Amino acid sequence: MFVYTQKDSSILDRQTAMLKSPVFGKDEEFCFKFKFFDSVIGDGNTSLTVEVNPLGSSGNGAEIWRLNMKNTGQWQQASAPVPRVNETFQLTIRVEWSIGQVGSISVDEVVIGAINSSCSSK
């Protein structure tokens, strides 16, 4: 799974990019790990989030990880425990571009594994 999104100065409004996972069965619990890169500049609050979306619901799901992009210019590791859900679900990686920001964001090296002490939402 890989996602790359970019926004330049010709796009003046807010933009959203989403990548949805395959469907997971109910009562599955695991650690969602990934690497991300951002080169976001300008004033605003462009964010990268991971959500759990039960298939029977509409709208945004339950947010399990979030970070406002800060133009780090380097790959960073992130992880989030995915809680048990009593119905089938998907994970959504969502980028919400702020009006005053431009740049690019990439997500790669997605791993799904057992929850352990190295799996945290920070």
N, CA, C and O atoms as CSV, one atom per row, in Angstrom:
chain,resi,resn,atom,element,x,y,z
A,1,MET,N,N,0.855,-1.160,0.000
A,1,MET,CA,C,0.000,0.000,0.000
A,1,MET,C,C,0.905,1.228,0.000
A,1,MET,O,O,1.823,1.326,0.814
A,2,PHE,N,N,0.650,2.151,-0.900
A,2,PHE,CA,C,1.429,3.376,-0.990
A,2,PHE,C,C,0.484,4.496,-1.372
A,2,PHE,O,O,-0.408,4.305,-2.199
A,3,VAL,N,N,0.670,5.660,-0.779
A,3,VAL,CA,C,-0.125,6.828,-1.163
A,3,VAL,C,C,0.799,8.029,-1.286
A,3,VAL,O,O,1.714,8.217,-0.484
A,4,TYR,N,N,0.542,8.829,-2.295
A,4,TYR,CA,C,1.283,10.077,-2.508
A,4,TYR,C,C,0.258,11.132,-2.888
A,4,TYR,O,O,-0.564,10.907,-3.776
A,5,THR,N,N,0.298,12.264,-2.233
A,5,THR,CA,C,-0.611,13.360,-2.555
A,5,THR,C,C,0.169,14.660,-2.585
A,5,THR,O,O,1.124,14.848,-1.831
A,6,GLN,N,N,-0.242,15.535,-3.452
A,6,GLN,CA,C,0.480,16.788,-3.651
A,6,GLN,C,C,-0.520,17.913,-3.848
A,6,GLN,O,O,-1.590,17.708,-4.422
A,7,LYS,N,N,-0.173,19.103,-3.373
A,7,LYS,CA,C,-0.995,20.288,-3.587
A,7,LYS,C,C,-0.069,21.431,-3.958
A,7,LYS,O,O,0.948,21.650,-3.300
A,8,ASP,N,N,-0.419,22.165,-5.020
A,8,ASP,CA,C,0.394,23.321,-5.399
A,8,ASP,C,C,-0.427,24.597,-5.275
A,8,ASP,O,O,-1.610,24.553,-4.936
A,9,SER,N,N,0.203,25.728,-5.550
A,9,SER,CA,C,-0.438,27.023,-5.328
A,9,SER,C,C,-1.599,27.300,-6.284
A,9,SER,O,O,-2.347,28.254,-6.072
A,10,SER,N,N,-1.765,26.487,-7.333
A,10,SER,CA,C,-2.893,26.704,-8.241
A,10,SER,C,C,-4.210,26.197,-7.652
A,10,SER,O,O,-5.282,26.537,-8.151
A,11,ILE,N,N,-4.135,25.382,-6.588
A,11,ILE,CA,C,-5.330,24.871,-5.915
A,11,ILE,C,C,-5.577,25.752,-4.694
A,11,ILE,O,O,-4.799,25.731,-3.741
A,12,LEU,N,N,-6.656,26.519,-4.726
A,12,LEU,CA,C,-6.881,27.521,-3.695
A,12,LEU,C,C,-7.766,27.050,-2.553
A,12,LEU,O,O,-7.764,27.676,-1.493
A,13,ASP,N,N,-8.514,25.985,-2.726
A,13,ASP,CA,C,-9.407,25.540,-1.669
A,13,ASP,C,C,-8.853,24.324,-0.936
A,13,ASP,O,O,-7.785,23.811,-1.270
A,14,ARG,N,N,-9.596,23.876,0.063
A,14,ARG,CA,C,-9.206,22.684,0.821
A,14,ARG,C,C,-9.341,21.455,-0.066
A,14,ARG,O,O,-10.243,21.384,-0.902
A,15,GLN,N,N,-8.458,20.497,0.111
A,15,GLN,CA,C,-8.483,19.253,-0.648
A,15,GLN,C,C,-8.355,18.084,0.318
A,15,GLN,O,O,-7.747,18.209,1.381
A,16,THR,N,N,-8.934,16.943,-0.062
A,16,THR,CA,C,-8.838,15.728,0.744
A,16,THR,C,C,-8.401,14.573,-0.147
A,16,THR,O,O,-8.920,14.395,-1.248
A,17,ALA,N,N,-7.439,13.792,0.340
A,17,ALA,CA,C,-7.015,12.565,-0.340
A,17,ALA,C,C,-7.233,11.409,0.631
A,17,ALA,O,O,-6.931,11.531,1.819
A,18,MET,N,N,-7.760,10.277,0.129
A,18,MET,CA,C,-8.031,9.120,0.984
A,18,MET,C,C,-7.559,7.840,0.322
A,18,MET,O,O,-7.633,7.685,-0.897
A,19,LEU,N,N,-7.073,6.929,1.148
A,19,LEU,CA,C,-6.752,5.583,0.712
A,19,LEU,C,C,-7.430,4.630,1.683
A,19,LEU,O,O,-7.232,4.730,2.894
A,20,LYS,N,N,-8.236,3.698,1.155
A,20,LYS,CA,C,-8.956,2.742,2.000
A,20,LYS,C,C,-8.326,1.366,1.891
A,20,LYS,O,O,-7.897,0.942,0.818
A,21,SER,N,N,-8.280,0.680,3.021
A,21,SER,CA,C,-7.708,-0.672,3.097
A,21,SER,C,C,-8.699,-1.701,2.583
A,21,SER,O,O,-9.861,-1.389,2.323
A,22,PRO,N,N,-8.219,-2.944,2.439
A,22,PRO,CA,C,-9.172,-4.045,2.240
A,22,PRO,C,C,-10.066,-4.152,3.485
A,22,PRO,O,O,-9.789,-3.522,4.506
A,23,VAL,N,N,-11.114,-4.933,3.397
A,23,VAL,CA,C,-12.046,-5.109,4.513
A,23,VAL,C,C,-11.462,-6.092,5.525
A,23,VAL,O,O,-10.946,-7.149,5.160
A,24,PHE,N,N,-11.554,-5.721,6.806
A,24,PHE,CA,C,-11.130,-6.582,7.911
A,24,PHE,C,C,-12.369,-7.156,8.581
A,24,PHE,O,O,-13.433,-6.536,8.590
A,25,GLY,N,N,-12.213,-8.367,9.148
A,25,GLY,CA,C,-13.321,-9.012,9.841
A,25,GLY,C,C,-13.587,-8.387,11.199
A,25,GLY,O,O,-12.740,-7.686,11.754
A,26,LYS,N,N,-14.765,-8.650,11.721
A,26,LYS,CA,C,-15.096,-8.106,13.037
A,26,LYS,C,C,-14.230,-8.745,14.107
A,26,LYS,O,O,-13.749,-9.867,13.949
A,27,ASP,N,N,-14.039,-8.017,15.195
A,27,ASP,CA,C,-13.279,-8.450,16.365
A,27,ASP,C,C,-11.795,-8.664,16.096
A,27,ASP,O,O,-11.114,-9.305,16.897
A,28,GLU,N,N,-11.282,-8.143,14.988
A,28,GLU,CA,C,-9.833,-8.196,14.754
A,28,GLU,C,C,-9.193,-7.031,15.491
A,28,GLU,O,O,-9.746,-5.932,15.529
A,29,GLU,N,N,-8.035,-7.273,16.073
A,29,GLU,CA,C,-7.283,-6.255,16.804
A,29,GLU,C,C,-5.831,-6.404,16.385
A,29,GLU,O,O,-5.279,-7.503,16.430
A,30,PHE,N,N,-5.208,-5.302,15.976
A,30,PHE,CA,C,-3.832,-5.386,15.493
A,30,PHE,C,C,-3.149,-4.032,15.556
A,30,PHE,O,O,-3.770,-3.022,15.889
A,31,CYS,N,N,-1.875,-4.024,15.235
A,31,CYS,CA,C,-1.082,-2.799,15.200
A,31,CYS,C,C,-0.912,-2.381,13.738
A,31,CYS,O,O,-0.515,-3.191,12.901
A,32,PHE,N,N,-1.209,-1.136,13.437
A,32,PHE,CA,C,-1.071,-0.575,12.091
A,32,PHE,C,C,0.167,0.311,12.100
A,32,PHE,O,O,0.175,1.365,12.736
A,33,LYS,N,N,1.224,-0.119,11.390
A,33,LYS,CA,C,2.480,0.638,11.345
A,33,LYS,C,C,2.717,1.123,9.922
A,33,LYS,O,O,2.357,0.447,8.958
A,34,PHE,N,N,3.324,2.299,9.797
A,34,PHE,CA,C,3.619,2.841,8.480
A,34,PHE,C,C,4.714,3.903,8.598
A,34,PHE,O,O,5.037,4.372,9.690
A,35,LYS,N,N,5.270,4.265,7.446
A,35,LYS,CA,C,6.212,5.374,7.377
A,35,LYS,C,C,5.572,6.482,6.554
A,35,LYS,O,O,4.804,6.217,5.630
A,36,PHE,N,N,5.895,7.729,6.896
A,36,PHE,CA,C,5.363,8.851,6.140
A,36,PHE,C,C,6.442,9.905,5.948
A,36,PHE,O,O,7.391,10.005,6.725
A,37,PHE,N,N,6.269,10.684,4.894
A,37,PHE,CA,C,7.195,11.763,4.526
A,37,PHE,C,C,6.348,12.982,4.216
A,37,PHE,O,O,5.331,12.877,3.530
A,38,ASP,N,N,6.768,14.158,4.728
A,38,ASP,CA,C,6.026,15.354,4.352
A,38,ASP,C,C,6.979,16.486,4.014
A,38,ASP,O,O,8.033,16.653,4.627
A,39,SER,N,N,6.573,17.248,3.028
A,39,SER,CA,C,7.280,18.476,2.655
A,39,SER,C,C,6.233,19.570,2.492
A,39,SER,O,O,6.126,20.192,1.435
A,40,VAL,N,N,5.469,19.792,3.548
A,40,VAL,CA,C,4.364,20.746,3.542
A,40,VAL,C,C,4.862,22.087,4.070
A,40,VAL,O,O,5.468,22.156,5.139
A,41,ILE,N,N,4.602,23.152,3.311
A,41,ILE,CA,C,5.007,24.492,3.740
A,41,ILE,C,C,3.814,25.437,3.686
A,41,ILE,O,O,2.818,25.163,3.016
A,42,GLY,N,N,3.930,26.549,4.398
A,42,GLY,CA,C,2.877,27.557,4.423
A,42,GLY,C,C,2.120,27.530,5.733
A,42,GLY,O,O,2.366,26.689,6.598
A,43,ASP,N,N,1.192,28.467,5.863
A,43,ASP,CA,C,0.385,28.581,7.076
A,43,ASP,C,C,-0.870,27.732,6.958
A,43,ASP,O,O,-1.575,27.791,5.951
A,44,GLY,N,N,-1.143,26.950,7.977
A,44,GLY,CA,C,-2.339,26.115,7.983
A,44,GLY,C,C,-2.154,24.887,8.836
A,44,GLY,O,O,-1.177,24.763,9.574
A,45,ASN,N,N,-3.110,23.975,8.726
A,45,ASN,CA,C,-3.123,22.750,9.540
A,45,ASN,C,C,-3.375,21.516,8.693
A,45,ASN,O,O,-4.305,20.758,8.969
A,46,THR,N,N,-2.565,21.301,7.669
A,46,THR,CA,C,-2.698,20.085,6.876
A,46,THR,C,C,-2.419,18.886,7.772
A,46,THR,O,O,-1.427,18.876,8.501
A,47,SER,N,N,-3.289,17.870,7.725
A,47,SER,CA,C,-3.153,16.746,8.645
A,47,SER,C,C,-3.173,15.413,7.912
A,47,SER,O,O,-3.732,15.275,6.824
A,48,LEU,N,N,-2.541,14.443,8.553
A,48,LEU,CA,C,-2.553,13.050,8.121
A,48,LEU,C,C,-3.220,12.271,9.243
A,48,LEU,O,O,-2.785,12.344,10.392
A,49,THR,N,N,-4.278,11.524,8.920
A,49,THR,CA,C,-4.994,10.752,9.936
A,49,THR,C,C,-5.189,9.316,9.479
A,49,THR,O,O,-5.162,9.014,8.286
A,50,VAL,N,N,-5.385,8.434,10.458
A,50,VAL,CA,C,-5.780,7.051,10.212
A,50,VAL,C,C,-7.085,6.855,10.969
A,50,VAL,O,O,-7.185,7.188,12.150
A,51,GLU,N,N,-8.081,6.313,10.280
A,51,GLU,CA,C,-9.409,6.124,10.865
A,51,GLU,C,C,-9.858,4.679,10.718
A,51,GLU,O,O,-9.478,3.987,9.774
A,52,VAL,N,N,-10.672,4.239,11.666
A,52,VAL,CA,C,-11.358,2.950,11.586
A,52,VAL,C,C,-12.788,3.231,11.137
A,52,VAL,O,O,-13.515,3.973,11.797
A,53,ASN,N,N,-13.189,2.640,10.016
A,53,ASN,CA,C,-14.517,2.885,9.450
A,53,ASN,C,C,-15.331,1.598,9.380
A,53,ASN,O,O,-15.125,0.795,8.470
A,54,PRO,N,N,-16.266,1.379,10.334
A,54,PRO,CA,C,-17.171,0.229,10.230
A,54,PRO,C,C,-17.966,0.324,8.926
A,54,PRO,O,O,-18.411,1.408,8.550
A,55,LEU,N,N,-18.145,-0.794,8.243
A,55,LEU,CA,C,-18.794,-0.763,6.929
A,55,LEU,C,C,-20.249,-0.329,6.984
A,55,LEU,O,O,-20.765,0.186,5.992
A,56,GLY,N,N,-20.917,-0.516,8.091
A,56,GLY,CA,C,-22.326,-0.139,8.190
A,56,GLY,C,C,-22.571,1.315,8.514
A,56,GLY,O,O,-23.728,1.728,8.593
A,57,SER,N,N,-21.526,2.118,8.705
A,57,SER,CA,C,-21.723,3.514,9.102
A,57,SER,C,C,-21.356,4.451,7.953
A,57,SER,O,O,-20.656,4.071,7.015
A,58,SER,N,N,-21.844,5.671,8.053
A,58,SER,CA,C,-21.513,6.677,7.041
A,58,SER,C,C,-20.688,7.781,7.696
A,58,SER,O,O,-20.675,7.911,8.921
A,59,GLY,N,N,-20.010,8.565,6.887
A,59,GLY,CA,C,-19.202,9.658,7.406
A,59,GLY,C,C,-17.816,9.203,7.810
A,59,GLY,O,O,-17.405,8.079,7.521
A,60,ASN,N,N,-17.097,10.097,8.487
A,60,ASN,CA,C,-15.747,9.776,8.940
A,60,ASN,C,C,-15.816,8.751,10.060
A,60,ASN,O,O,-16.776,8.714,10.830
A,61,GLY,N,N,-14.785,7.922,10.140
A,61,GLY,CA,C,-14.732,6.902,11.168
A,61,GLY,C,C,-14.088,7.417,12.442
A,61,GLY,O,O,-13.916,8.621,12.629
A,62,ALA,N,N,-13.737,6.485,13.313
A,62,ALA,CA,C,-13.071,6.816,14.572
A,62,ALA,C,C,-11.584,7.022,14.311
A,62,ALA,O,O,-10.906,6.130,13.801
A,63,GLU,N,N,-11.097,8.170,14.654
A,63,GLU,CA,C,-9.689,8.508,14.437
A,63,GLU,C,C,-8.819,7.773,15.455
A,63,GLU,O,O,-9.055,7.854,16.660
A,64,ILE,N,N,-7.791,7.042,14.947
A,64,ILE,CA,C,-6.885,6.342,15.858
A,64,ILE,C,C,-5.475,6.934,15.834
A,64,ILE,O,O,-4.651,6.598,16.685
A,65,TRP,N,N,-5.190,7.812,14.869
A,65,TRP,CA,C,-3.869,8.453,14.792
A,65,TRP,C,C,-4.015,9.731,13.983
A,65,TRP,O,O,-4.746,9.761,12.993
A,66,ARG,N,N,-3.313,10.803,14.406
A,66,ARG,CA,C,-3.385,12.087,13.697
A,66,ARG,C,C,-2.105,12.875,13.939
A,66,ARG,O,O,-1.532,12.851,15.028
A,67,LEU,N,N,-1.672,13.576,12.890
A,67,LEU,CA,C,-0.521,14.468,13.022
A,67,LEU,C,C,-0.679,15.616,12.039
A,67,LEU,O,O,-1.002,15.399,10.872
A,68,ASN,N,N,-0.450,16.845,12.512
A,68,ASN,CA,C,-0.390,17.993,11.621
A,68,ASN,C,C,0.996,18.026,10.992
A,68,ASN,O,O,2.005,17.903,11.687
A,69,MET,N,N,1.040,18.192,9.682
A,69,MET,CA,C,2.300,18.142,8.940
A,69,MET,C,C,3.147,19.391,9.208
A,69,MET,O,O,2.628,20.504,9.285
A,70,LYS,N,N,4.477,19.179,9.350
A,70,LYS,CA,C,5.382,20.257,9.760
A,70,LYS,C,C,6.609,20.397,8.872
A,70,LYS,O,O,7.607,20.967,9.313
A,71,ASN,N,N,6.575,19.901,7.639
A,71,ASN,CA,C,7.703,20.000,6.718
A,71,ASN,C,C,8.981,19.421,7.318
A,71,ASN,O,O,10.001,20.102,7.414
A,72,THR,N,N,8.908,18.165,7.715
A,72,THR,CA,C,10.091,17.520,8.299
A,72,THR,C,C,11.123,17.201,7.230
A,72,THR,O,O,12.320,17.183,7.516
A,73,GLY,N,N,10.679,16.947,5.995
A,73,GLY,CA,C,11.612,16.618,4.923
A,73,GLY,C,C,12.333,15.303,5.123
A,73,GLY,O,O,13.405,15.090,4.556
A,74,GLN,N,N,11.759,14.416,5.921
A,74,GLN,CA,C,12.378,13.105,6.144
A,74,GLN,C,C,11.301,12.063,6.431
A,74,GLN,O,O,10.193,12.398,6.852
A,75,TRP,N,N,11.641,10.793,6.198
A,75,TRP,CA,C,10.722,9.706,6.502
A,75,TRP,C,C,10.653,9.519,8.011
A,75,TRP,O,O,11.672,9.577,8.700
A,76,GLN,N,N,9.431,9.292,8.524
A,76,GLN,CA,C,9.211,9.044,9.942
A,76,GLN,C,C,8.357,7.797,10.105
A,76,GLN,O,O,7.548,7.468,9.237
A,77,GLN,N,N,8.542,7.103,11.228
A,77,GLN,CA,C,7.782,5.897,11.543
A,77,GLN,C,C,6.600,6.271,12.434
A,77,GLN,O,O,6.726,7.120,13.317
A,78,ALA,N,N,5.456,5.637,12.200
A,78,ALA,CA,C,4.274,5.849,13.037
A,78,ALA,C,C,3.582,4.517,13.253
A,78,ALA,O,O,3.738,3.590,12.458
A,79,SER,N,N,2.819,4.425,14.328
A,79,SER,CA,C,2.031,3.219,14.584
A,79,SER,C,C,0.803,3.584,15.403
A,79,SER,O,O,0.784,4.586,16.117
A,80,ALA,N,N,-0.216,2.749,15.283
A,80,ALA,CA,C,-1.445,2.965,16.038
A,80,ALA,C,C,-2.110,1.622,16.294
A,80,ALA,O,O,-2.258,0.822,15.371
A,81,PRO,N,N,-2.515,1.361,17.539
A,81,PRO,CA,C,-3.275,0.143,17.806
A,81,PRO,C,C,-4.684,0.275,17.217
A,81,PRO,O,O,-5.348,1.294,17.404
A,82,VAL,N,N,-5.128,-0.753,16.510
A,82,VAL,CA,C,-6.477,-0.773,15.948
A,82,VAL,C,C,-7.347,-1.562,16.921
A,82,VAL,O,O,-7.101,-2.747,17.151
A,83,PRO,N,N,-8.364,-0.915,17.497
A,83,PRO,CA,C,-9.188,-1.599,18.502
A,83,PRO,C,C,-10.141,-2.615,17.873
A,83,PRO,O,O,-10.397,-2.589,16.669
A,84,ARG,N,N,-10.658,-3.505,18.713
A,84,ARG,CA,C,-11.671,-4.454,18.252
A,84,ARG,C,C,-12.926,-3.684,17.835
A,84,ARG,O,O,-13.369,-2.765,18.525
A,85,VAL,N,N,-13.479,-4.076,16.705
A,85,VAL,CA,C,-14.714,-3.477,16.206
A,85,VAL,C,C,-15.710,-4.622,16.048
A,85,VAL,O,O,-15.349,-5.682,15.537
A,86,ASN,N,N,-16.958,-4.425,16.479
A,86,ASN,CA,C,-17.916,-5.539,16.464
A,86,ASN,C,C,-18.608,-5.725,15.113
A,86,ASN,O,O,-19.659,-6.361,15.040
A,87,GLU,N,N,-18.030,-5.176,14.050
A,87,GLU,CA,C,-18.503,-5.411,12.695
A,87,GLU,C,C,-17.328,-5.281,11.734
A,87,GLU,O,O,-16.264,-4.799,12.124
A,88,THR,N,N,-17.502,-5.702,10.487
A,88,THR,CA,C,-16.415,-5.581,9.519
A,88,THR,C,C,-16.083,-4.104,9.315
A,88,THR,O,O,-16.944,-3.237,9.466
A,89,PHE,N,N,-14.808,-3.829,8.965
A,89,PHE,CA,C,-14.379,-2.432,8.873
A,89,PHE,C,C,-13.240,-2.282,7.876
A,89,PHE,O,O,-12.642,-3.260,7.428
A,90,GLN,N,N,-12.960,-1.028,7.543
A,90,GLN,CA,C,-11.805,-0.658,6.743
A,90,GLN,C,C,-11.029,0.401,7.489
A,90,GLN,O,O,-11.579,1.123,8.320
A,91,LEU,N,N,-9.740,0.489,7.188
A,91,LEU,CA,C,-8.929,1.603,7.662
A,91,LEU,C,C,-8.859,2.628,6.543
A,91,LEU,O,O,-8.788,2.268,5.368
A,92,THR,N,N,-8.879,3.904,6.905
A,92,THR,CA,C,-8.750,4.980,5.934
A,92,THR,C,C,-7.569,5.842,6.326
A,92,THR,O,O,-7.488,6.325,7.455
A,93,ILE,N,N,-6.653,6.033,5.390
A,93,ILE,CA,C,-5.580,7.019,5.544
A,93,ILE,C,C,-6.090,8.272,4.851
A,93,ILE,O,O,-6.412,8.237,3.663
A,94,ARG,N,N,-6.165,9.378,5.582
A,94,ARG,CA,C,-6.762,10.601,5.051
A,94,ARG,C,C,-5.786,11.777,5.185
A,94,ARG,O,O,-5.194,11.986,6.244
A,95,VAL,N,N,-5.632,12.527,4.116
A,95,VAL,CA,C,-4.872,13.778,4.149
A,95,VAL,C,C,-5.855,14.907,3.905
A,95,VAL,O,O,-6.537,14.931,2.880
A,96,GLU,N,N,-5.932,15.844,4.842
A,96,GLU,CA,C,-6.776,17.037,4.716
A,96,GLU,C,C,-5.853,18.221,4.487
A,96,GLU,O,O,-5.167,18.676,5.402
A,97,TRP,N,N,-5.841,18.720,3.245
A,97,TRP,CA,C,-4.977,19.859,2.908
A,97,TRP,C,C,-5.617,21.159,3.383
A,97,TRP,O,O,-6.800,21.404,3.152
A,98,SER,N,N,-4.819,21.982,4.047
A,98,SER,CA,C,-5.256,23.304,4.488
A,98,SER,C,C,-5.172,24.278,3.309
A,98,SER,O,O,-4.393,24.062,2.380
A,99,ILE,N,N,-5.956,25.326,3.345
A,99,ILE,CA,C,-5.990,26.309,2.257
A,99,ILE,C,C,-4.628,26.960,2.045
A,99,ILE,O,O,-4.213,27.137,0.900
A,100,GLY,N,N,-3.928,27.317,3.106
A,100,GLY,CA,C,-2.688,28.081,2.975
A,100,GLY,C,C,-1.419,27.269,2.829
A,100,GLY,O,O,-0.326,27.826,2.938
A,101,GLN,N,N,-1.525,25.957,2.583
A,101,GLN,CA,C,-0.333,25.121,2.522
A,101,GLN,C,C,-0.193,24.417,1.177
A,101,GLN,O,O,-1.184,24.116,0.512
A,102,VAL,N,N,1.052,24.161,0.789
A,102,VAL,CA,C,1.384,23.427,-0.432
A,102,VAL,C,C,2.471,22.415,-0.095
A,102,VAL,O,O,3.107,22.513,0.955
A,103,GLY,N,N,2.689,21.444,-0.978
A,103,GLY,CA,C,3.750,20.466,-0.768
A,103,GLY,C,C,3.297,19.076,-1.141
A,103,GLY,O,O,2.407,18.903,-1.974
A,104,SER,N,N,3.920,18.075,-0.515
A,104,SER,CA,C,3.579,16.683,-0.796
A,104,SER,C,C,3.678,15.845,0.473
A,104,SER,O,O,4.415,16.168,1.404
A,105,ILE,N,N,2.909,14.756,0.477
A,105,ILE,CA,C,2.891,13.806,1.592
A,105,ILE,C,C,2.881,12.406,0.989
A,105,ILE,O,O,2.125,12.133,0.056
A,106,SER,N,N,3.717,11.522,1.519
A,106,SER,CA,C,3.767,10.131,1.078
A,106,SER,C,C,3.603,9.210,2.279
A,106,SER,O,O,4.060,9.528,3.377
A,107,VAL,N,N,2.950,8.070,2.072
A,107,VAL,CA,C,2.824,7.018,3.079
A,107,VAL,C,C,3.258,5.722,2.412
A,107,VAL,O,O,2.821,5.414,1.304
A,108,ASP,N,N,4.125,4.956,3.090
A,108,ASP,CA,C,4.647,3.722,2.516
A,108,ASP,C,C,4.984,2.753,3.642
A,108,ASP,O,O,4.883,3.093,4.820
A,109,GLU,N,N,5.383,1.550,3.266
A,109,GLU,CA,C,5.807,0.498,4.192
A,109,GLU,C,C,4.767,0.237,5.281
A,109,GLU,O,O,5.079,0.229,6.472
A,110,VAL,N,N,3.541,0.025,4.849
A,110,VAL,CA,C,2.450,-0.281,5.771
A,110,VAL,C,C,2.580,-1.730,6.225
A,110,VAL,O,O,2.740,-2.637,5.408
A,111,VAL,N,N,2.508,-1.937,7.550
A,111,VAL,CA,C,2.620,-3.273,8.144
A,111,VAL,C,C,1.493,-3.458,9.145
A,111,VAL,O,O,1.198,-2.569,9.945
A,112,ILE,N,N,0.876,-4.612,9.087
A,112,ILE,CA,C,-0.161,-4.965,10.064
A,112,ILE,C,C,0.385,-6.120,10.881
A,112,ILE,O,O,0.747,-7.161,10.332
A,113,GLY,N,N,0.446,-5.936,12.206
A,113,GLY,CA,C,1.047,-6.948,13.056
A,113,GLY,C,C,0.401,-6.999,14.427
A,113,GLY,O,O,-0.602,-6.336,14.690
A,114,ALA,N,N,0.990,-7.791,15.280
A,114,ALA,CA,C,0.490,-7.959,16.648
A,114,ALA,C,C,0.702,-6.684,17.456
A,114,ALA,O,O,1.667,-5.949,17.247
A,115,ILE,N,N,-0.210,-6.443,18.371
A,115,ILE,CA,C,-0.070,-5.297,19.282
A,115,ILE,C,C,0.955,-5.673,20.338
A,115,ILE,O,O,0.853,-6.725,20.970
A,116,ASN,N,N,1.943,-4.807,20.525
A,116,ASN,CA,C,2.960,-5.004,21.554
A,116,ASN,C,C,3.379,-3.645,22.093
A,116,ASN,O,O,2.743,-2.635,21.791
A,117,SER,N,N,4.432,-3.610,22.878
A,117,SER,CA,C,4.833,-2.354,23.526
A,117,SER,C,C,5.314,-1.298,22.536
A,117,SER,O,O,5.343,-0.117,22.883
A,118,SER,N,N,5.694,-1.682,21.312
A,118,SER,CA,C,6.160,-0.698,20.327
A,118,SER,C,C,5.009,-0.111,19.523
A,118,SER,O,O,5.240,0.727,18.651
A,119,CYS,N,N,3.795,-0.521,19.788
A,119,CYS,CA,C,2.640,-0.023,19.047
A,119,CYS,C,C,1.924,1.022,19.900
A,119,CYS,O,O,1.243,0.683,20.867
A,120,SER,N,N,2.083,2.287,19.536
A,120,SER,CA,C,1.397,3.351,20.273
A,120,SER,C,C,0.848,4.352,19.288
A,120,SER,O,O,1.282,4.398,18.137
A,121,SER,N,N,-0.090,5.145,19.720
A,121,SER,CA,C,-0.725,6.125,18.835
A,121,SER,C,C,0.011,7.450,18.839
A,121,SER,O,O,-0.537,8.442,18.357
A,122,LYS,N,N,1.219,7.513,19.357
A,122,LYS,CA,C,1.982,8.767,19.405
A,122,LYS,C,C,2.954,8.844,18.271
A,122,LYS,O,O,3.684,9.828,18.149
